[in-house]
């Protein structure tokens, strides 16, 4: 299997979840969708779907 570079942005995940939750009739607040985005990112790490880029952490 070939490896592909993917950039995962938790802010983008949060915006996506917000839009999808609103479409489904929910009224989430920012902290709730931020938590969902963080949980999603941690899930992807735990399942080895993604790897955290250590270089990216150092630049922030």
C-alpha positions as MATLAB code, in Angstrom:
seq = 'XXXXXXXXXXXXXXXXXXXXXXXXXXXXXXXXXXXXXXXXXXXXXXXXXXXXXXXXXXXX';
ca = [
       0.000    0.000    0.000;
       1.365    3.434   -0.821;
       1.622    6.188    1.750;
      -0.153    9.501    1.162;
       0.466   12.770    3.010;
      -2.741   14.166    4.506;
      -3.088   17.332    6.568;
      -5.796   17.113    9.240;
      -6.979   20.453   10.638;
      -9.081   20.191   13.799;
     -10.568   23.633   13.108;
     -11.802   22.343    9.734;
     -13.217   19.239   11.433;
     -15.010   21.461   13.971;
     -16.540   23.589   11.201;
     -17.672   20.450    9.365;
     -19.271   18.978   12.505;
     -20.976   22.282   13.279;
     -22.567   22.426    9.827;
     -23.628   18.783    9.927;
     -25.107   19.073   13.430;
     -27.069   22.192   12.463;
     -28.429   20.354    9.380;
     -29.637   17.611   11.721;
     -31.435   20.049   14.016;
     -28.842   20.413   16.775;
     -27.577   23.731   18.096;
     -23.978   23.053   19.153;
     -21.742   25.674   20.735;
     -18.122   26.280   19.762;
     -16.625   24.408   22.707;
     -18.743   21.326   21.918;
     -17.673   21.116   18.287;
     -14.052   21.840   19.262;
     -14.214   18.874   21.666;
     -15.716   16.663   18.954;
     -12.928   17.684   16.576;
     -10.267   16.865   19.180;
     -11.900   13.508   19.931;
     -12.040   12.709   16.211;
      -8.356   13.563   15.801;
      -7.432   11.387   18.809;
      -9.538    8.538   17.384;
      -7.719    8.719   14.048;
      -4.398    8.602   15.919;
      -5.515    5.671   18.088;
      -6.600    3.677   15.022;
      -3.275    4.459   13.298;
      -5.149    6.091   10.441;
      -2.950    9.157   10.850;
       0.349    9.952   12.538;
       0.970   13.203   14.352;
       3.650   15.290   12.656;
       6.150   16.211   15.361;
       7.641   18.975   13.163;
       4.243   20.691   12.992;
       4.006   20.780   16.807;
       7.371   22.500   17.138;
       6.462   25.334   14.764;
       3.415   26.397   16.811;
];
